[in-house]
Amino acid sequence: MSNILKFPFAVSRRAFARLPRTSKTGTPKERGAGQCTGANMHTVVFRSYGLILASSEADLVRDVGLDVDKARTKLRKIREQIERDREDAAARATMLSIVEAKLEAAIGAVHSK
């Protein structure tokens, strides 16, 4: 399973910089066309949880090899989510225990009358 997208009509950055432009700011050379002016805006996220579950080990190893930093970020986010889920579950269990005790006491009070 490959998540690599191919754009058949895509133009490379160099070819794009050589394309003639009409602008009020001058010619491409005057505007500095072809120079790298910032970060690439086409960043891709790492596989979703569902795709990670469905992928084979070989595919996952290949994807991690392509971008280890994104894989590490994804792993860190997963661990943070697990911790938040544990905290939420503990808080909910505490709340339900308190509600259970109060409701049981109220039912007991009604039956004792």
C-alpha positions as CSV (number, residue, x, y, z in Angstrom):
1,M,0.0,0.0,0.0
2,S,1.6,3.2,-1.1
3,N,0.6,6.7,0.0
4,I,2.8,8.4,-2.5
5,L,0.9,10.7,-4.8
6,K,2.1,11.5,-8.3
7,F,1.0,14.6,-10.1
8,P,1.5,14.0,-13.9
9,F,1.3,17.6,-14.8
10,A,3.5,18.9,-12.0
11,V,6.3,21.3,-12.8
12,S,9.6,21.3,-11.0
13,R,10.6,24.3,-9.0
14,R,13.4,25.1,-11.5
15,A,11.1,24.8,-14.5
16,F,8.5,26.9,-12.6
17,A,11.0,29.7,-11.9
18,R,11.9,29.8,-15.7
19,L,8.3,30.4,-16.7
20,P,7.7,33.9,-18.0
21,R,5.6,36.1,-15.7
22,T,3.8,39.3,-16.2
23,S,3.7,41.4,-13.2
24,K,3.8,45.1,-12.1
25,T,6.8,44.3,-10.0
26,G,9.1,43.6,-12.9
27,T,10.6,40.6,-14.8
28,P,11.2,37.3,-13.1
29,K,14.9,38.2,-12.8
30,E,14.2,41.5,-11.0
31,R,11.8,39.8,-8.6
32,G,14.3,37.1,-7.7
33,A,12.4,34.3,-9.3
34,G,14.0,30.9,-8.9
35,Q,15.4,31.7,-5.5
36,C,14.3,29.7,-2.6
37,T,12.4,32.2,-0.4
38,G,11.0,30.1,2.3
39,A,9.9,26.7,3.6
40,N,8.1,24.3,1.3
41,M,4.4,24.7,1.9
42,H,3.7,21.2,0.7
43,T,4.4,19.2,3.8
44,V,2.6,15.9,4.2
45,V,1.4,14.3,7.5
46,F,2.4,10.9,8.5
47,R,-0.1,8.0,8.1
48,S,-3.3,8.1,10.1
49,Y,-3.9,5.7,13.0
50,G,-6.2,3.6,10.7
51,L,-3.6,3.4,7.9
52,I,-0.9,2.5,10.4
53,L,-3.1,-0.4,11.6
54,A,-3.8,-1.5,8.1
55,S,-0.3,-1.3,6.8
56,S,2.2,-4.1,6.6
57,E,5.4,-3.9,8.6
58,A,7.4,-3.5,5.4
59,D,5.3,-0.5,4.2
60,L,5.5,1.1,7.6
61,V,9.3,0.6,7.8
62,R,9.6,2.2,4.3
63,D,7.5,5.2,5.4
64,V,9.4,5.7,8.6
65,G,12.6,5.5,6.6
66,L,11.4,8.3,4.3
67,D,10.7,10.7,7.2
68,V,11.8,9.6,10.7
69,D,11.1,13.0,12.2
70,K,7.4,12.8,11.3
71,A,7.2,9.2,12.6
72,R,8.7,10.3,15.9
73,T,6.3,13.2,16.1
74,K,3.4,10.9,15.4
75,L,4.7,8.5,18.1
76,R,5.0,11.3,20.6
77,K,1.5,12.5,19.9
78,I,0.2,9.0,20.3
79,R,1.8,8.7,23.7
80,E,0.4,12.1,24.8
81,Q,-3.0,11.0,23.7
82,I,-2.7,7.7,25.6
83,E,-1.8,9.7,28.7
84,R,-4.7,12.1,28.3
85,D,-7.1,9.1,27.8
86,R,-5.8,7.5,31.0
87,E,-6.3,10.7,32.9
88,D,-9.8,11.2,31.4
89,A,-10.7,7.6,32.3
90,A,-9.5,8.0,35.8
91,A,-11.5,11.2,36.3
92,R,-14.6,9.6,34.8
93,A,-14.2,6.5,37.1
94,T,-13.9,8.8,40.1
95,M,-17.0,10.8,39.1
96,L,-19.1,7.6,38.4
97,S,-18.1,6.2,41.8
98,I,-19.2,9.3,43.6
99,V,-22.5,9.4,41.6
100,E,-23.0,5.7,42.3
101,A,-22.6,6.2,46.1
102,K,-24.9,9.2,46.2
103,L,-27.6,7.4,44.1
104,E,-27.3,4.3,46.2
105,A,-27.7,6.4,49.4
106,A,-30.8,8.2,47.9
107,I,-32.4,4.8,47.0
108,G,-31.6,3.5,50.4
109,A,-33.2,6.6,52.0
110,V,-36.4,6.1,50.0
111,H,-36.7,2.4,50.9
112,S,-36.1,3.1,54.6
113,K,-39.2,5.4,54.8
